[in-house]
């Protein structure tokens, strides 16, 4: 019994170290390069980096603003981590979040009842929208043998335009003070309550934590996680081993779509209290989530840490412009540097993977 306990503690410690190691390295390199760029432009890199950290995490207000922004990024990151970690290159989180946010907002103002019922039904509707849209992409990819990455990427634009059209012509709020505002009716009874009354952080963040733990358990400790990875990496081998690779692909992308749709729904119910045209794309949540997933090598805990950091960059970026006169775009530069480092790692891993496979096959290495 004592040996099992020691093994479990060792597994948890190793798992946590592995989950935060790559994000920590990526963040450190990004800050160093960002500091160099600031110095070359005539600014004080130490003041800028300190301003970024303080602006994003230096007070209760800053922390809650950062965590509020991190919430949809976490959902998008988990969606990407599940799909990419299983070998399915889905880029559809943005479209699924858009339809999830729109569907949840419309559902919340269309039904009546206790607030808790409206919240549950609206969040479920958002998840269902994400599932359906993800399944459409999966079906097109499987039926017509089209790259999933291309299908999901193109469908993001379709989702954005569908939501924009419906918001503009069918569900636009007639009582909006600004006549140019393209938004749905304000949600009154179905909003996610705030964790702290004085701050913007809402219970969507708690849901994000629960989903992080759920995805971690699913990917690392269940037979489904193993089957998903095998099906994505080598469908023929999975089929030979008795795993239905097509069914597994649909299940993985359904769960991935549900996470993205839930993230969009939480943004509508907890932050905006309505659907505002372009609120998902302008926020860059899906792209930041993909970066967070790549930074963490698709590890759910690493996704959580990376998402909070990326959200803190944005929050701190606005702060350093006000306090130090340093352009807030520096946070975008650091995020771009992080993307470059992560992409370079993927290319190197892919190249070494090919070299290793060629050596094992006895082929000539080119």
Secondary structure, 3 states (H helix, E strand, C coil): CHHHHHHHHHHHHHHHHHHHHHHHHHHHHHHHHHHHHHHHCCCCHHHHHHHHHHHHHCCHHHHHHHHHHHHHHHHHHHHHHHHHHCCCCCCCHHHHHHHHHHHHHHHHHHCCCCHHHHHHHHHHHHHHHHHHHHHHHHHHHHHHCCCHHHHHHHHHHHHHHHHHHHHHHCCCCCCCCCCCCCECCCCCCCCCCECCCCCCCECHHHHHHHHHHHHHHHHHHCHHHHHHHHHHHCHHHHHHCCCCHHHHHHHHHHHHHHHHHHHHHHHHHHHHCCCECCHHHHHCHHHHHHHHHHHCCCCHHHHHHHHHHHHHHHHHHHHHHHHHCCCCHHHHHHHHHHHHHHHHHHHHHHHHHHHHHHHHHCCCCC
